[in-house]
Amino acid sequence: MKAFLNKHYHWLFLIVVSISFILSLVNFDPSTKGIVAIIFGGIGFLGVVYLVVRIEVQNRKNG
């Protein structure tokens, strides 16, 4: 189990962040604070996606 987590921790983190972002979309409040929260949440989600892709590319290069 520990070897699995060490190899795929970035994908698990992306799943947790994705679920959190989707739940924030479900509870969306169309006020100014809600729109700002969705924008910053989207930026954070895209940042995590970028990091996961970079980690995966680096892992595949190193073998």
Buried (B, 14 or more C-beta within 10 A) or exposed (E): EEEEEEEBEBEEBBEEBEEEBEEBEEEEEEEEEEEEBBEEBEEEBEEBEEEBEEBEEEEEEEE
